[in-house]
Amino acid sequence: MNTKIFGKNISITDSLKETVEKKISKLDKYFFKDVEVKVVLSVEKLRQIIEITVPFSGTVIRAEEVTDDMYNSIDNAVDALERQIRKHKTKLQNKKHNQETIRFENIEPLEFEEEESKIVKTKRFAMKPMSVEEAALQMDLVNHNFYVFLNAETEEVNVVYKRKDNNVGLIEPEL
């Protein structure tokens, strides 16, 4: 695996870099060498944040962890990624990922089987054009974590969502 490490409001020391690479190497057994891993370490006040993103064959797995200690955040994020890989082994195999990317033979099943999630409700609704700010207000008014709307400026469907840091994110399609 090819690991790229970036820092945001933090300088990446050799010790930190070595720790990240060592912990990420636990995932080597699941992937072949050409898979690229992006790691972003950041600090916001007392929050030590790590984001790990692993794109492969049109699929992305991602983990984000926040603690008051960067080394704990690293451990938790790698553990979370490993759980995701194990949990979704069957789904990944069913998506027909080629054997050149992921090593299914090294993925052990979870000790307990989680119930397969399924779509249980479909909603349809009219979307009136609105600004991003108005969509964020609507999201708050209906007390949801996200809000789908037609962006008046771009005439495209967008999504605003509540982030963990209580700010609002915007998802725009890229065609």
Residue pairs with C-beta under 8 A, 6 or more apart in sequence:
1 24
1 25
1 27
1 28
1 31
1 33
1 35
1 36
1 37
2 33
2 34
2 35
2 36
2 37
3 20
3 21
3 24
3 36
3 37
3 39
4 36
4 37
4 38
4 39
5 12
5 17
5 20
5 21
5 39
5 41
6 12
6 38
6 39
6 40
6 41
7 40
7 41
7 42
8 40
8 41
8 42
8 43
9 42
9 43
9 44
10 41
10 42
10 43
10 70
12 41
16 41
16 70
19 71
19 74
20 39
20 41
20 50
20 74
23 74
23 75
23 78
24 37
24 39
24 52
24 78
26 78
26 82
27 37
27 54
27 78
27 81
27 82
27 85
29 103
29 106
30 82
30 85
30 102
30 103
30 106
30 107
31 54
31 56
31 101
31 102
31 103
32 100
32 101
32 102
32 103
34 100
34 101
35 54
35 56
35 101
36 54
36 55
37 52
37 53
37 54
38 51
38 52
38 53
38 54
38 55
39 50
39 51
39 52
39 53
40 49
40 50
40 51
41 48
41 49
41 50
41 70
42 49
42 50
42 51
43 49
43 70
44 165
46 68
47 66
47 67
47 68
48 66
48 67
48 68
48 69
48 70
48 72
48 73
49 64
49 65
49 66
49 73
50 63
50 64
50 65
50 70
50 73
50 74
50 77
51 62
51 63
51 64
51 77
52 62
52 63
52 64
52 77
52 78
52 81
53 60
53 61
53 62
54 60
54 61
54 62
54 81
56 97
56 101
56 102
57 97
57 98
57 101
57 102
59 92
59 95
59 97
61 81
61 84
61 85
61 88
62 81
63 77
63 78
63 80
63 81
63 84
64 77
64 164
65 72
65 73
65 74
65 76
65 77
65 80
66 73
66 164
67 73
67 76
83 110
85 92
85 107
86 107
86 108
86 109
86 110
87 110
87 114
89 104
89 107
89 109
92 102
92 104
93 104
127 148
127 149
127 150
127 157
128 150
129 150
129 151
129 152
129 155
130 138
130 149
130 150
130 151
130 152
131 151
131 152
131 153
132 151
132 153
132 158
132 160
132 170
134 149
135 147
135 149
135 151
135 158
135 160
136 147
136 160
136 168
138 147
138 149
139 145
139 146
139 147
139 160
139 161
139 162
139 168
145 161
145 162
146 159
146 160
146 161
146 162
147 159
147 160
147 161
148 157
148 158
148 159
149 157
149 158
149 159
149 160
150 156
150 157
150 158
151 157
151 158
151 172
154 172
156 172
156 173
157 173
158 170
158 171
158 172
158 173
159 170
159 171
160 168
160 169
160 170
160 171
161 168
161 169
161 170
161 171
162 168
162 169
163 169
